[in-house]
């Protein structure tokens, strides 16, 4: 257990302040024990995996931050039990090696299974929640197994992303995957990987910063939006950010990526507040032109009480 540990090195955005308290859990039992003690004492707990899809405040993260390195994976037929600290891409590789399919979309997602569950990660018309059977958690100062309904999944969302989420640590997940052909799965995954490499920038980024917009009327009104997206009523956030002229736009040490407008990149040494300023500026420009408010896929962790969204445009333009 260490005090005031900088979290920037543990995030893919390479930004953010310190954890008030910090420790590492290398097994599920260590993670469960530490979480149980913290919940009994009323201490706030933040779980870190690979550090993607999140941004800690410059003011720091109160309470206890636990780095989850528990990564065991067990496969029995179509049933998979995996520690939530395992890499999501590694889980795909292990399952396809055992003749299972379904997680091909995980290739190139730089996160853990736990992070994927919190945000209901997915791509190419698939979501991790569709394969979940049970989830082991520490909740209410009790270690137990719960069903998928506990997470209240929706598009890129769960109960653990909501305002004031319940104190809960994800330990292990039980998934059931369909049987498949390994060669077909590898070919499909390679196709997804090629698409990601061609479109997505290298780090430091958090991955897709905003969720896509589900708005059929907006989609149908956009002349240059591809027909399949119009039919689905889905507008990629990157499309909207590019449409307001911000693709590749840089302010100081932070920028919307030239390769993909829905990626915010830390060009070098940017603060968390600088990164959020750019995000708020982009949201304001999209709202002004399209009358829609983008919703972050990235989670803001810690103490943001000293941050003013209303002043973001002024700071960005100064």
C-alpha positions in Angstrom: 0.0 0.0 0.0 1.5 3.3 -1.2 0.4 6.9 -0.8 0.1 9.6 -3.5 1.1 7.4 -6.4 1.0 9.2 -9.8 -1.5 7.5 -12.1 -0.5 8.9 -15.5 2.0 6.1 -16.1 -0.8 3.6 -15.6 -3.1 5.2 -18.2 -3.0 5.0 -22.0 -3.6 8.8 -22.2 -0.5 9.3 -20.0 -2.3 12.0 -17.9 -3.9 12.5 -14.5 -3.0 13.1 -10.9 -2.2 10.8 -8.0 -4.1 8.0 -6.3 -4.5 8.9 -2.6 -3.7 5.2 -1.8 -2.5 2.6 -4.3 -1.9 -1.1 -4.2 -1.6 -4.1 -6.6 -3.7 -7.3 -6.7 -2.1 -10.2 -8.5 -4.8 -12.8 -7.8 -8.6 -12.7 -7.5 -8.3 -13.6 -3.8 -6.0 -10.6 -3.2 -8.4 -8.3 -5.2 -11.4 -9.6 -3.3 -9.8 -9.4 0.1 -8.6 -5.8 -0.4 -12.0 -4.7 -1.8 -13.9 -6.4 1.1 -11.8 -4.6 3.7 -12.2 -1.2 1.9 -16.0 -1.6 1.5 -16.3 -2.5 5.2 -14.4 0.6 6.1 -16.4 2.8 3.7 -13.3 3.6 1.6 -13.9 4.4 -2.0 -12.3 1.9 -4.4 -11.2 2.5 -8.0 -10.0 -0.5 -10.1 -7.4 -0.1 -12.8 -6.7 -2.5 -15.5 -4.8 -1.5 -18.6 -5.7 2.2 -18.0 -7.5 2.7 -21.3 -10.9 4.3 -21.7 -10.4 6.5 -18.6 -8.9 9.8 -17.5 -8.0 10.5 -13.8 -8.4 14.1 -12.7 -5.3 16.2 -12.2 -6.6 16.7 -8.6 -6.2 13.0 -8.0 -8.4 10.0 -7.2 -9.5 9.8 -3.5 -9.6 6.6 -1.6 -7.9 3.4 -2.7 -6.9 2.6 -6.3 -6.2 -1.1 -7.0 -4.2 -2.2 -10.1 -5.8 -5.6 -11.0 -3.2 -8.0 -12.5 -5.2 -11.2 -11.9 -5.4 -12.8 -15.3 -6.2 -16.5 -15.2 -8.4 -18.0 -17.9 -10.1 -21.4 -17.6 -12.0 -23.0 -20.5 -14.3 -26.1 -20.2 -16.1 -26.8 -23.5 -18.1 -23.7 -24.3 -17.8 -22.3 -20.8 -15.1 -19.7 -20.0 -14.2 -18.5 -16.6 -11.8 -15.5 -16.7 -10.3 -13.1 -14.2 -11.4 -9.5 -14.9 -7.8 -8.4 -15.0 -7.0 -10.5 -18.1 -6.4 -8.7 -21.3 -9.5 -8.7 -23.5 -7.4 -9.6 -26.6 -5.7 -12.4 -24.8 -9.1 -13.8 -23.9 -10.1 -13.9 -27.6 -6.9 -15.7 -28.4 -7.4 -18.3 -25.7 -11.0 -18.9 -26.7 -10.3 -19.2 -30.4 -7.5 -21.7 -29.7 -10.1 -23.8 -28.0 -12.5 -23.8 -30.9 -14.8 -21.0 -29.7 -15.9 -17.8 -31.5 -17.7 -14.6 -30.6 -14.9 -12.4 -29.3 -13.2 -11.6 -32.7 -14.1 -7.9 -32.2 -11.8 -7.8 -29.1 -8.7 -7.8 -31.3 -7.1 -4.3 -31.0 -9.1 -3.3 -28.0 -6.4 -2.2 -25.4 -8.3 -3.1 -22.3 -9.1 -5.8 -19.8 -12.2 -8.0 -19.5 -13.2 -6.0 -16.4 -13.0 -2.7 -18.3 -14.9 -4.3 -21.2 -17.7 -5.3 -18.9 -18.0 -1.9 -17.2 -18.4 -0.2 -20.6 -20.1 -3.1 -22.4 -17.4 -3.0 -25.0 -18.1 -4.1 -28.5 -17.7 -3.4 -32.2 -18.9 -4.7 -35.5 -22.4 -5.4 -34.1 -21.3 -7.4 -31.1 -21.1 -6.7 -27.4 -19.4 -8.5 -24.6 -22.6 -8.6 -22.5 -24.3 -11.0 -24.9 -21.9 -13.8 -23.8 -22.0 -13.1 -20.0 -23.6 -15.9 -17.9 -22.4 -14.9 -14.4 -20.2 -12.4 -12.7 -18.3 -12.7 -9.4 -18.2 -9.4 -7.5 -17.5 -7.7 -4.2 -20.7 -5.7 -3.5 -22.2 -4.6 -0.3 -19.1 -5.9 1.6 -19.9 -9.4 0.3 -18.2 -11.6 -2.3 -20.8 -13.3 -4.4 -21.9 -14.4 -7.9 -24.6 -12.3 -9.7 -26.4 -12.6 -13.0 -26.0 -10.3 -16.0 -29.0 -8.2 -15.0 -27.0 -6.8 -12.1 -24.9 -4.8 -14.6 -28.0 -3.1 -16.2 -26.2 -3.2 -19.6 -27.0 -0.9 -22.5 -25.1 0.5 -25.4 -21.5 1.1 -24.1 -22.9 1.4 -20.6 -23.6 -0.4 -17.3 -24.6 0.5 -13.8 -20.9 1.0 -13.0 -20.6 3.9 -15.4 -23.6 5.8 -14.0 -23.5 8.8 -11.7 -22.7 7.6 -8.1 -22.3 3.9 -9.1 -22.6 1.4 -6.3 -19.4 0.3 -4.6 -18.5 -2.8 -6.6 -15.4 -4.7 -7.7 -15.6 -7.1 -10.6 -13.5 -10.3 -9.9 -14.3 -13.0 -12.5 -16.7 -13.6 -15.3 -18.3 -16.7 -16.7 -19.0 -16.5 -20.4 -20.5 -19.0 -22.8 -19.3 -18.8 -26.4 -20.5 -20.7 -29.5 -18.3 -23.2 -31.2 -16.5 -22.0 -34.2 -13.8 -22.6 -36.8 -10.4 -21.2 -35.6 -9.3 -20.2 -39.2 -12.5 -18.3 -39.8 -12.2 -16.5 -36.5 -8.6 -15.6 -37.1 -9.5 -14.3 -40.6 -12.3 -12.2 -39.2 -10.1 -10.8 -36.5 -7.3 -10.0 -38.9 -9.9 -8.0 -41.0 -10.9 -6.0 -37.9 -7.3 -5.4 -37.0 -6.5 -4.1 -40.4 -9.4 -1.7 -40.2 -8.2 -0.4 -36.8 -4.6 0.0 -37.9 -5.7 2.0 -40.9 -8.1 4.3 -39.0 -6.8 4.6 -35.4 -3.8 6.6 -34.2 -1.1 5.1 -32.0 -1.1 6.0 -28.3 -1.2 8.1 -26.2 -5.0 8.0 -26.5 -7.8 6.4 -24.5 -9.4 4.7 -27.5 -12.7 6.1 -28.8 -13.4 9.2 -26.7 -17.2 9.5 -27.4 -20.0 7.1 -27.9 -21.7 6.9 -31.3 -25.0 8.8 -31.6 -28.2 6.8 -32.1 -30.5 9.3 -33.9 -32.3 8.1 -37.0 -33.5 11.6 -38.0 -30.0 13.0 -37.7 -28.5 10.1 -39.6 -31.0 10.4 -42.5 -30.3 14.2 -42.7 -26.6 13.7 -43.4 -26.0 13.4 -47.1 -22.5 12.0 -46.9 -23.2 9.4 -44.2 -22.9 5.9 -45.7 -26.3 4.2 -46.4 -25.8 1.3 -43.9 -25.4 3.8 -41.1 -28.4 5.8 -42.2 -30.5 2.7 -42.2 -29.2 1.8 -38.7 -29.8 5.3 -37.4 -26.2 5.5 -36.2 -23.9 8.5 -36.6 -20.3 7.9 -35.6 -19.0 10.7 -33.3 -15.9 10.9 -35.4 -18.0 11.8 -38.4 -19.6 14.7 -36.4 -16.3 16.0 -35.1 -14.8 15.9 -38.5 -17.8 17.7 -39.9 -17.2 20.7 -37.6 -13.6 20.9 -38.8 -11.8 19.5 -35.8 -10.2 16.4 -37.2 -6.5 16.8 -36.6 -7.1 20.1 -34.7 -4.4 20.7 -32.1 -4.3 23.0 -29.1 -1.0 23.0 -27.3 -0.2 19.5 -26.1 -3.5 17.8 -27.1 -5.3 17.2 -30.4 -8.1 15.4 -32.2 -6.2 12.7 -34.1 -5.6 13.3 -37.8 -6.3 9.6 -38.5 -9.6 9.4 -36.6 -11.5 12.4 -35.2 -13.0 10.4 -32.3 -9.6 9.9 -30.8 -8.1 12.6 -28.6 -4.3 12.2 -28.3 -1.8 13.5 -25.8 0.9 15.0 -28.0 3.2 15.2 -25.0 2.8 16.1 -21.4 -0.8 17.3 -21.5 -2.7 17.5 -18.3 -6.1 15.8 -17.7 -7.8 19.2 -17.6 -6.3 20.1 -21.0 -7.6 16.9 -22.5 -11.0 17.4 -21.1 -11.0 21.0 -22.3 -10.5 19.8 -25.9 -13.3 17.2 -25.4 -15.7 19.9 -24.1 -14.7 22.2 -27.0 -15.5 19.5 -29.5 -18.9 18.7 -27.8 -19.8 22.4 -27.9 -19.0 22.7 -31.6 -21.0 19.5 -32.5 -23.9 20.7 -30.3 -23.9 24.1 -32.0 -24.0 22.6 -35.5 -26.1 19.5 -35.1 -28.1 20.1 -31.9 -26.8 16.8 -30.4 -24.7 16.4 -27.3 -21.9 13.8 -27.5 -21.6 11.5 -24.6 -18.1 10.4 -23.4 -17.1 6.7 -23.7 -14.1 7.6 -21.6 -14.7 7.7 -17.8 -13.5 10.7 -15.8 -12.1 9.3 -12.6 -11.5 11.1 -9.3 -12.0 14.6 -8.1 -13.2 16.9 -10.9 -14.9 19.4 -8.5 -12.3 22.1 -9.4 -12.9 21.7 -13.1 -15.4 24.1 -14.9 -17.0 22.8 -18.1 -18.5 26.2 -18.8 -15.0 27.8 -18.9 -13.6 25.1 -21.2 -14.2 27.1 -24.4 -12.6 30.2 -22.9 -9.5 28.3 -21.9 -9.3 26.5 -25.2 -9.5 29.7 -27.2 -7.2 31.7 -25.0 
